[in-house]
Amino acid sequence: MEWTNEQTIDAPVDVVWQLTTDVTDWPTYMPTVQSVERLDEGPLRMGARARIKQPGQRAAVWEVTTFEPGREFSWRSDRRGVSLTGVHRMAPDGDGTRNTLTIEMTGPLAPVMGLLLGPLMRRVLRTENGCFKARAEGRAQEAGALS
């Protein structure tokens, strides 16, 4: 099962990319993320791991499985009976960015869990993309005011 949310953000791709890959800052402006603990040093990259706690869920370890700087990264978390893959993809859209968030659920329990969690997954993606939009547009406006 797969859920996707696309959002046009009035900020350059590099601003959205910086926010997206600064995962430890997410809890400061994203209500869907309580805490993020990086399990390795340095910038986010292929193979990097983080322990993420979300409301109503146990903390889960996510590992970066694809990484294209400035464009896309995905990461995966394996849980009982399901694997979740989260994809963060951005592309230029005029002067702004087309930000696409996707969650894919696979595994033997995915069909049942997907039906149960579908509305939650859609709401989480919509909320997270809205948070990226607000934060990125605020940063882009601040940068413009400083120019």
DRENDRENRO-586772 format. One record per atom (N, C-alpha, C): x, y, z. Coordinates in nm, 3 decimals. Layout:
BEGIN
<site px="X" py="Y" pz="Z"/>
...
END
This chain:
BEGIN
<site px="0.085" py="-0.116" pz="0.000"/>
<site px="0.000" py="0.000" pz="0.000"/>
<site px="0.090" py="0.123" pz="0.000"/>
<site px="0.038" py="0.230" pz="-0.061"/>
<site px="0.120" py="0.350" pz="-0.075"/>
<site px="0.031" py="0.474" pz="-0.062"/>
<site px="0.086" py="0.575" pz="0.005"/>
<site px="0.018" py="0.704" pz="0.021"/>
<site px="0.117" py="0.813" pz="-0.017"/>
<site px="0.068" py="0.916" pz="-0.087"/>
<site px="0.153" py="1.025" pz="-0.133"/>
<site px="0.084" py="1.159" pz="-0.109"/>
<site px="0.164" py="1.259" pz="-0.075"/>
<site px="0.115" py="1.396" pz="-0.065"/>
<site px="0.213" py="1.487" pz="-0.136"/>
<site px="0.162" py="1.571" pz="-0.226"/>
<site px="0.246" py="1.669" pz="-0.296"/>
<site px="0.206" py="1.809" pz="-0.252"/>
<site px="0.305" py="1.894" pz="-0.241"/>
<site px="0.283" py="2.031" pz="-0.196"/>
<site px="0.376" py="2.123" pz="-0.274"/>
<site px="0.323" py="2.234" pz="-0.324"/>
<site px="0.408" py="2.337" pz="-0.385"/>
<site px="0.451" py="2.432" pz="-0.274"/>
<site px="0.581" py="2.451" pz="-0.264"/>
<site px="0.638" py="2.536" pz="-0.160"/>
<site px="0.707" py="2.655" pz="-0.226"/>
<site px="0.673" py="2.775" pz="-0.180"/>
<site px="0.732" py="2.897" pz="-0.236"/>
<site px="0.868" py="2.924" pz="-0.170"/>
<site px="0.960" py="2.835" pz="-0.197"/>
<site px="1.097" py="2.845" pz="-0.147"/>
<site px="1.185" py="2.761" pz="-0.239"/>
<site px="1.312" py="2.798" pz="-0.254"/>
<site px="1.402" py="2.721" pz="-0.340"/>
<site px="1.425" py="2.579" pz="-0.289"/>
<site px="1.460" py="2.490" pz="-0.381"/>
<site px="1.484" py="2.350" pz="-0.347"/>
<site px="1.589" py="2.337" pz="-0.237"/>
<site px="1.695" py="2.418" pz="-0.241"/>
<site px="1.800" py="2.403" pz="-0.141"/>
<site px="1.750" py="2.432" pz="0.001"/>
<site px="1.654" py="2.522" pz="0.015"/>
<site px="1.596" py="2.550" pz="0.147"/>
<site px="1.514" py="2.430" pz="0.194"/>
<site px="1.432" py="2.375" pz="0.105"/>
<site px="1.348" py="2.260" pz="0.140"/>
<site px="1.437" py="2.139" pz="0.170"/>
<site px="1.542" py="2.120" pz="0.090"/>
<site px="1.634" py="2.007" pz="0.113"/>
<site px="1.700" py="2.018" pz="0.250"/>
<site px="1.745" py="2.137" pz="0.285"/>
<site px="1.812" py="2.156" pz="0.414"/>
<site px="1.718" py="2.121" pz="0.529"/>
<site px="1.593" py="2.167" pz="0.522"/>
<site px="1.495" py="2.135" pz="0.626"/>
<site px="1.465" py="1.985" pz="0.631"/>
<site px="1.453" py="1.925" pz="0.514"/>
<site px="1.418" py="1.783" pz="0.505"/>
<site px="1.527" py="1.695" pz="0.563"/>
<site px="1.651" py="1.729" pz="0.539"/>
<site px="1.761" py="1.644" pz="0.585"/>
<site px="1.809" py="1.677" pz="0.726"/>
<site px="1.763" py="1.788" pz="0.783"/>
<site px="1.795" py="1.821" pz="0.922"/>
<site px="1.689" py="1.755" pz="1.012"/>
<site px="1.689" py="1.622" pz="1.013"/>
<site px="1.582" py="1.545" pz="1.076"/>
<site px="1.572" py="1.568" pz="1.227"/>
<site px="1.683" py="1.603" pz="1.293"/>
<site px="1.677" py="1.623" pz="1.438"/>
<site px="1.602" py="1.751" pz="1.475"/>
<site px="1.580" py="1.839" pz="1.379"/>
<site px="1.506" py="1.962" pz="1.404"/>
<site px="1.355" py="1.943" pz="1.385"/>
<site px="1.313" py="1.835" pz="1.321"/>
<site px="1.171" py="1.814" pz="1.293"/>
<site px="1.080" py="1.830" pz="1.414"/>
<site px="1.116" py="1.775" pz="1.531"/>
<site px="1.023" py="1.785" pz="1.645"/>
<site px="0.994" py="1.929" pz="1.688"/>
<site px="1.079" py="2.025" pz="1.651"/>
<site px="1.057" py="2.164" pz="1.692"/>
<site px="0.943" py="2.231" pz="1.615"/>
<site px="0.905" py="2.175" pz="1.501"/>
<site px="0.798" py="2.239" pz="1.424"/>
<site px="0.699" py="2.140" pz="1.361"/>
<site px="0.714" py="2.013" pz="1.390"/>
<site px="0.629" py="1.912" pz="1.328"/>
<site px="0.559" py="1.830" pz="1.438"/>
<site px="0.428" py="1.846" pz="1.456"/>
<site px="0.359" py="1.776" pz="1.565"/>
<site px="0.351" py="1.624" pz="1.547"/>
<site px="0.383" py="1.574" pz="1.430"/>
<site px="0.378" py="1.430" pz="1.404"/>
<site px="0.507" py="1.359" pz="1.447"/>
<site px="0.604" py="1.436" pz="1.496"/>
<site px="0.733" py="1.379" pz="1.538"/>
<site px="0.766" py="1.430" pz="1.678"/>
<site px="0.776" py="1.337" pz="1.774"/>
<site px="0.807" py="1.375" pz="1.911"/>
<site px="0.957" py="1.390" pz="1.935"/>
<site px="1.035" py="1.296" pz="1.878"/>
<site px="1.180" py="1.304" pz="1.897"/>
<site px="1.250" py="1.232" pz="1.783"/>
<site px="1.372" py="1.279" pz="1.754"/>
<site px="1.458" py="1.215" pz="1.655"/>
<site px="1.598" py="1.210" pz="1.715"/>
<site px="1.652" py="1.090" pz="1.723"/>
<site px="1.788" py="1.071" pz="1.773"/>
<site px="1.871" py="1.009" pz="1.660"/>
<site px="1.970" py="1.082" pz="1.612"/>
<site px="2.060" py="1.027" pz="1.510"/>
<site px="2.147" py="0.921" pz="1.576"/>
<site px="2.167" py="0.810" pz="1.508"/>
<site px="2.246" py="0.700" pz="1.561"/>
<site px="2.386" py="0.696" pz="1.503"/>
<site px="2.422" py="0.802" pz="1.428"/>
<site px="2.556" py="0.814" pz="1.371"/>
<site px="2.588" py="0.963" pz="1.360"/>
<site px="2.714" py="0.991" pz="1.332"/>
<site px="2.761" py="1.130" pz="1.324"/>
<site px="2.754" py="1.181" pz="1.181"/>
<site px="2.760" py="1.314" pz="1.166"/>
<site px="2.769" py="1.375" pz="1.035"/>
<site px="2.635" py="1.399" pz="0.969"/>
<site px="2.640" py="1.451" pz="0.847"/>
<site px="2.517" py="1.481" pz="0.776"/>
<site px="2.442" py="1.354" pz="0.736"/>
<site px="2.314" py="1.372" pz="0.709"/>
<site px="2.234" py="1.258" pz="0.661"/>
<site px="2.295" py="1.208" pz="0.531"/>
<site px="2.301" py="1.077" pz="0.514"/>
<site px="2.364" py="1.016" pz="0.397"/>
<site px="2.315" py="0.871" pz="0.385"/>
<site px="2.355" py="0.806" pz="0.278"/>
<site px="2.322" py="0.666" pz="0.257"/>
<site px="2.368" py="0.584" pz="0.377"/>
<site px="2.279" py="0.501" pz="0.432"/>
<site px="2.312" py="0.416" pz="0.545"/>
<site px="2.294" py="0.482" pz="0.682"/>
<site px="2.272" py="0.614" pz="0.685"/>
<site px="2.252" py="0.682" pz="0.813"/>
<site px="2.125" py="0.628" pz="0.880"/>
<site px="2.126" py="0.631" pz="1.014"/>
<site px="2.012" py="0.580" pz="1.089"/>
<site px="1.968" py="0.680" pz="1.195"/>
<site px="1.838" py="0.676" pz="1.223"/>
<site px="1.782" py="0.763" pz="1.327"/>
<site px="1.671" py="0.688" pz="1.398"/>
<site px="1.659" py="0.712" pz="1.528"/>
<site px="1.548" py="0.656" pz="1.607"/>
<site px="1.444" py="0.767" pz="1.617"/>
<site px="1.323" py="0.737" pz="1.569"/>
<site px="1.216" py="0.837" pz="1.564"/>
<site px="1.100" py="0.791" pz="1.651"/>
<site px="1.053" py="0.882" pz="1.734"/>
<site px="0.935" py="0.857" pz="1.817"/>
<site px="0.823" py="0.947" pz="1.766"/>
<site px="0.710" py="0.884" pz="1.733"/>
<site px="0.593" py="0.958" pz="1.687"/>
<site px="0.479" py="0.934" pz="1.784"/>
<site px="0.385" py="1.029" pz="1.794"/>
<site px="0.274" py="1.013" pz="1.889"/>
<site px="0.200" py="0.881" pz="1.867"/>
<site px="0.174" py="0.811" pz="1.977"/>
<site px="0.097" py="0.688" pz="1.972"/>
<site px="0.170" py="0.568" pz="1.918"/>
<site px="0.300" py="0.581" pz="1.892"/>
<site px="0.378" py="0.470" pz="1.839"/>
<site px="0.504" py="0.449" pz="1.923"/>
<site px="0.557" py="0.329" pz="1.914"/>
<site px="0.687" py="0.302" pz="1.975"/>
<site px="0.794" py="0.368" pz="1.889"/>
<site px="0.906" py="0.399" pz="1.951"/>
<site px="1.020" py="0.452" pz="1.874"/>
<site px="1.063" py="0.346" pz="1.773"/>
<site px="1.103" py="0.390" pz="1.655"/>
<site px="1.145" py="0.299" pz="1.548"/>
<site px="1.273" py="0.353" pz="1.485"/>
<site px="1.359" py="0.261" pz="1.444"/>
<site px="1.482" py="0.299" pz="1.375"/>
<site px="1.456" py="0.303" pz="1.225"/>
<site px="1.495" py="0.413" pz="1.163"/>
<site px="1.484" py="0.433" pz="1.019"/>
<site px="1.624" py="0.441" pz="0.960"/>
<site px="1.648" py="0.371" pz="0.850"/>
<site px="1.778" py="0.371" pz="0.784"/>
<site px="1.765" py="0.423" pz="0.641"/>
<site px="1.852" py="0.517" pz="0.605"/>
<site px="1.850" py="0.576" pz="0.471"/>
<site px="1.891" py="0.471" pz="0.369"/>
<site px="1.805" py="0.450" pz="0.268"/>
<site px="1.827" py="0.346" pz="0.167"/>
<site px="1.856" py="0.403" pz="0.028"/>
<site px="1.818" py="0.525" pz="0.002"/>
<site px="1.858" py="0.596" pz="-0.120"/>
<site px="1.888" py="0.740" pz="-0.082"/>
<site px="1.984" py="0.800" pz="-0.152"/>
<site px="2.022" py="0.937" pz="-0.119"/>
<site px="2.077" py="1.005" pz="-0.244"/>
<site px="2.003" py="1.102" pz="-0.295"/>
<site px="2.045" py="1.185" pz="-0.407"/>
<site px="2.044" py="1.329" pz="-0.359"/>
<site px="2.161" py="1.383" pz="-0.323"/>
<site px="2.168" py="1.517" pz="-0.262"/>
<site px="2.090" py="1.622" pz="-0.341"/>
<site px="2.012" py="1.700" pz="-0.267"/>
<site px="1.935" py="1.808" pz="-0.326"/>
<site px="1.811" py="1.764" pz="-0.400"/>
<site px="1.785" py="1.634" pz="-0.403"/>
<site px="1.673" py="1.584" pz="-0.482"/>
<site px="1.581" py="1.487" pz="-0.407"/>
<site px="1.641" py="1.385" pz="-0.344"/>
<site px="1.557" py="1.280" pz="-0.285"/>
<site px="1.636" py="1.197" pz="-0.185"/>
<site px="1.565" py="1.154" pz="-0.081"/>
<site px="1.617" py="1.045" pz="0.000"/>
<site px="1.499" py="0.960" pz="0.045"/>
<site px="1.528" py="0.833" pz="0.070"/>
<site px="1.427" py="0.745" pz="0.126"/>
<site px="1.490" py="0.670" pz="0.241"/>
<site px="1.404" py="0.628" pz="0.332"/>
<site px="1.451" py="0.548" pz="0.443"/>
<site px="1.346" py="0.446" pz="0.479"/>
<site px="1.391" py="0.343" pz="0.550"/>
<site px="1.306" py="0.228" pz="0.575"/>
<site px="1.311" py="0.190" pz="0.723"/>
<site px="1.196" py="0.144" pz="0.771"/>
<site px="1.186" py="0.093" pz="0.907"/>
<site px="1.108" py="-0.038" pz="0.902"/>
<site px="1.166" py="-0.141" pz="0.962"/>
<site px="1.101" py="-0.272" pz="0.966"/>
<site px="1.037" py="-0.291" pz="1.102"/>
<site px="0.911" py="-0.331" pz="1.099"/>
<site px="0.836" py="-0.356" pz="1.223"/>
<site px="0.771" py="-0.492" pz="1.213"/>
<site px="0.701" py="-0.533" pz="1.314"/>
<site px="0.637" py="-0.664" pz="1.313"/>
<site px="0.540" py="-0.676" pz="1.196"/>
<site px="0.576" py="-0.758" pz="1.099"/>
<site px="0.485" py="-0.787" pz="0.989"/>
<site px="0.476" py="-0.684" pz="0.879"/>
<site px="0.540" py="-0.568" pz="0.897"/>
<site px="0.537" py="-0.465" pz="0.793"/>
<site px="0.671" py="-0.394" pz="0.784"/>
<site px="0.700" py="-0.346" pz="0.665"/>
<site px="0.813" py="-0.256" pz="0.642"/>
<site px="0.756" py="-0.126" pz="0.588"/>
<site px="0.805" py="-0.017" pz="0.641"/>
<site px="0.764" py="0.115" pz="0.595"/>
<site px="0.882" py="0.181" pz="0.525"/>
<site px="0.857" py="0.237" pz="0.408"/>
<site px="0.957" py="0.315" pz="0.338"/>
<site px="0.901" py="0.456" pz="0.321"/>
<site px="0.975" py="0.554" pz="0.368"/>
<site px="0.938" py="0.694" pz="0.353"/>
<site px="1.027" py="0.758" pz="0.248"/>
<site px="0.965" py="0.826" pz="0.152"/>
<site px="1.039" py="0.892" pz="0.045"/>
<site px="1.014" py="1.042" pz="0.053"/>
<site px="1.123" py="1.118" pz="0.050"/>
<site px="1.119" py="1.265" pz="0.046"/>
<site px="1.180" py="1.306" pz="-0.088"/>
<site px="1.096" py="1.361" pz="-0.175"/>
<site px="1.142" py="1.397" pz="-0.310"/>
<site px="1.107" py="1.543" pz="-0.337"/>
<site px="1.203" py="1.617" pz="-0.390"/>
<site px="1.176" py="1.757" pz="-0.424"/>
<site px="1.231" py="1.788" pz="-0.562"/>
<site px="1.160" py="1.879" pz="-0.631"/>
<site px="1.200" py="1.919" pz="-0.766"/>
<site px="1.164" py="2.066" pz="-0.784"/>
<site px="1.244" py="2.139" pz="-0.864"/>
<site px="1.209" py="2.278" pz="-0.891"/>
<site px="1.070" py="2.288" pz="-0.955"/>
<site px="0.997" py="2.391" pz="-0.917"/>
<site px="0.864" py="2.419" pz="-0.972"/>
<site px="0.853" py="2.570" pz="-0.983"/>
<site px="0.893" py="2.623" pz="-1.100"/>
<site px="0.901" py="2.768" pz="-1.114"/>
<site px="1.008" py="2.820" pz="-1.022"/>
<site px="0.972" py="2.919" pz="-0.939"/>
<site px="1.067" py="2.974" pz="-0.841"/>
<site px="1.064" py="2.896" pz="-0.710"/>
<site px="0.975" py="2.798" pz="-0.702"/>
<site px="0.960" py="2.723" pz="-0.578"/>
<site px="0.999" py="2.577" pz="-0.593"/>
<site px="0.936" py="2.495" pz="-0.512"/>
<site px="0.969" py="2.352" pz="-0.504"/>
<site px="0.841" py="2.270" pz="-0.501"/>
<site px="0.841" py="2.160" pz="-0.575"/>
<site px="0.735" py="2.060" pz="-0.564"/>
<site px="0.787" py="1.955" pz="-0.467"/>
<site px="0.728" py="1.949" pz="-0.348"/>
<site px="0.772" py="1.857" pz="-0.243"/>
<site px="0.676" py="1.740" pz="-0.239"/>
<site px="0.729" py="1.619" pz="-0.253"/>
<site px="0.647" py="1.498" pz="-0.255"/>
<site px="0.692" py="1.406" pz="-0.143"/>
<site px="0.597" py="1.370" pz="-0.058"/>
<site px="0.621" py="1.276" pz="0.051"/>
<site px="0.541" py="1.150" pz="0.023"/>
<site px="0.606" py="1.035" pz="0.037"/>
<site px="0.540" py="0.907" pz="0.013"/>
<site px="0.573" py="0.810" pz="0.125"/>
<site px="0.473" py="0.735" pz="0.166"/>
<site px="0.494" py="0.622" pz="0.258"/>
<site px="0.445" py="0.497" pz="0.187"/>
<site px="0.532" py="0.396" pz="0.182"/>
<site px="0.495" py="0.268" pz="0.124"/>
<site px="0.501" py="0.163" pz="0.234"/>
<site px="0.397" py="0.082" pz="0.243"/>
<site px="0.390" py="-0.024" pz="0.343"/>
<site px="0.388" py="-0.158" pz="0.271"/>
<site px="0.483" py="-0.246" pz="0.306"/>
<site px="0.490" py="-0.379" pz="0.248"/>
<site px="0.500" py="-0.482" pz="0.359"/>
<site px="0.485" py="-0.608" pz="0.323"/>
<site px="0.497" py="-0.717" pz="0.420"/>
<site px="0.366" py="-0.790" pz="0.436"/>
<site px="0.369" py="-0.902" pz="0.509"/>
<site px="0.250" py="-0.986" pz="0.519"/>
<site px="0.131" py="-0.918" pz="0.585"/>
<site px="0.154" py="-0.825" pz="0.677"/>
<site px="0.043" py="-0.757" pz="0.743"/>
<site px="0.004" py="-0.626" pz="0.675"/>
<site px="0.073" py="-0.589" pz="0.568"/>
<site px="0.048" py="-0.460" pz="0.502"/>
<site px="-0.096" py="-0.443" pz="0.453"/>
<site px="-0.158" py="-0.543" pz="0.391"/>
<site px="-0.295" py="-0.520" pz="0.344"/>
<site px="-0.392" py="-0.483" pz="0.457"/>
<site px="-0.384" py="-0.553" pz="0.567"/>
<site px="-0.474" py="-0.525" pz="0.680"/>
<site px="-0.436" py="-0.394" pz="0.748"/>
<site px="-0.307" py="-0.378" pz="0.778"/>
<site px="-0.262" py="-0.257" pz="0.846"/>
<site px="-0.285" py="-0.133" pz="0.759"/>
<site px="-0.267" py="-0.149" pz="0.628"/>
<site px="-0.290" py="-0.038" pz="0.537"/>
<site px="-0.433" py="0.010" pz="0.539"/>
<site px="-0.527" py="-0.083" pz="0.542"/>
<site px="-0.668" py="-0.045" pz="0.549"/>
<site px="-0.699" py="0.028" pz="0.680"/>
<site px="-0.642" py="-0.022" pz="0.788"/>
<site px="-0.665" py="0.040" pz="0.918"/>
<site px="-0.598" py="0.177" pz="0.932"/>
<site px="-0.477" py="0.187" pz="0.877"/>
<site px="-0.397" py="0.308" pz="0.898"/>
<site px="-0.402" py="0.408" pz="0.783"/>
<site px="-0.469" py="0.375" pz="0.675"/>
<site px="-0.474" py="0.464" pz="0.559"/>
<site px="-0.512" py="0.607" pz="0.592"/>
<site px="-0.623" py="0.631" pz="0.664"/>
<site px="-0.659" py="0.770" pz="0.696"/>
<site px="-0.551" py="0.842" pz="0.778"/>
<site px="-0.489" py="0.770" pz="0.873"/>
<site px="-0.381" py="0.828" pz="0.953"/>
<site px="-0.261" py="0.863" pz="0.865"/>
<site px="-0.223" py="0.772" pz="0.777"/>
<site px="-0.107" py="0.797" pz="0.689"/>
<site px="-0.130" py="0.921" pz="0.603"/>
<site px="-0.249" py="0.934" pz="0.546"/>
<site px="-0.280" py="1.052" pz="0.463"/>
<site px="-0.272" py="1.180" pz="0.546"/>
<site px="-0.326" py="1.176" pz="0.668"/>
<site px="-0.324" py="1.293" pz="0.756"/>
<site px="-0.181" py="1.329" pz="0.796"/>
<site px="-0.100" py="1.230" pz="0.830"/>
<site px="0.039" py="1.255" pz="0.869"/>
<site px="0.117" py="1.319" pz="0.754"/>
<site px="0.104" py="1.263" pz="0.634"/>
<site px="0.177" py="1.319" pz="0.518"/>
<site px="0.133" py="1.462" pz="0.490"/>
<site px="0.002" py="1.487" pz="0.497"/>
<site px="-0.050" py="1.622" pz="0.472"/>
<site px="0.003" py="1.720" pz="0.578"/>
<site px="0.004" py="1.678" pz="0.704"/>
<site px="0.055" py="1.762" pz="0.812"/>
<site px="0.203" py="1.789" pz="0.795"/>
<site px="0.281" py="1.685" pz="0.769"/>
<site px="0.425" py="1.703" pz="0.756"/>
<site px="0.459" py="1.793" pz="0.638"/>
<site px="0.392" py="1.775" pz="0.526"/>
<site px="0.420" py="1.859" pz="0.410"/>
<site px="0.380" py="2.004" pz="0.439"/>
<site px="0.271" py="2.023" pz="0.511"/>
<site px="0.231" py="2.158" pz="0.551"/>
<site px="0.335" py="2.223" pz="0.642"/>
<site px="0.394" py="2.144" pz="0.731"/>
<site px="0.499" py="2.196" pz="0.819"/>
<site px="0.624" py="2.234" pz="0.740"/>
<site px="0.663" py="2.148" pz="0.644"/>
<site px="0.778" py="2.183" pz="0.560"/>
<site px="0.750" py="2.313" pz="0.483"/>
<site px="0.628" py="2.326" pz="0.431"/>
<site px="0.590" py="2.445" pz="0.355"/>
<site px="0.602" py="2.571" pz="0.442"/>
<site px="0.541" py="2.569" pz="0.559"/>
<site px="0.543" py="2.686" pz="0.646"/>
<site px="0.685" py="2.723" pz="0.687"/>
<site px="0.764" py="2.624" pz="0.723"/>
<site px="0.901" py="2.651" pz="0.769"/>
<site px="0.988" py="2.702" pz="0.654"/>
<site px="0.980" py="2.637" pz="0.537"/>
<site px="1.062" py="2.676" pz="0.423"/>
<site px="1.024" py="2.815" pz="0.372"/>
<site px="0.895" py="2.843" pz="0.364"/>
<site px="0.853" py="2.975" pz="0.316"/>
<site px="0.893" py="3.085" pz="0.415"/>
<site px="0.887" py="3.054" pz="0.544"/>
<site px="0.935" py="3.150" pz="0.644"/>
<site px="1.084" py="3.178" pz="0.630"/>
<site px="1.161" py="3.073" pz="0.608"/>
<site px="1.307" py="3.091" pz="0.589"/>
<site px="1.337" py="3.167" pz="0.461"/>
<site px="1.264" py="3.138" pz="0.355"/>
<site px="1.286" py="3.207" pz="0.227"/>
<site px="1.251" py="3.355" pz="0.241"/>
<site px="1.144" py="3.388" pz="0.314"/>
<site px="1.108" py="3.528" pz="0.337"/>
<site px="1.213" py="3.598" pz="0.421"/>
<site px="1.265" py="3.531" pz="0.524"/>
<site px="1.371" py="3.590" pz="0.607"/>
<site px="1.494" py="3.618" pz="0.522"/>
<site px="1.532" py="3.524" pz="0.438"/>
<site px="1.651" py="3.541" pz="0.352"/>
<site px="1.629" py="3.658" pz="0.256"/>
<site px="1.508" py="3.670" pz="0.203"/>
<site px="1.477" py="3.781" pz="0.113"/>
<site px="1.483" py="3.915" pz="0.184"/>
<site px="1.441" py="3.919" pz="0.310"/>
<site px="1.443" py="4.042" pz="0.388"/>
<site px="1.587" py="4.082" pz="0.420"/>
<site px="1.676" py="3.982" pz="0.430"/>
<site px="1.815" py="4.012" pz="0.462"/>
<site px="1.894" py="4.055" pz="0.338"/>
<site px="1.841" py="4.028" pz="0.221"/>
<site px="1.914" py="4.062" pz="0.096"/>
<site px="1.909" py="4.209" pz="0.068"/>
END
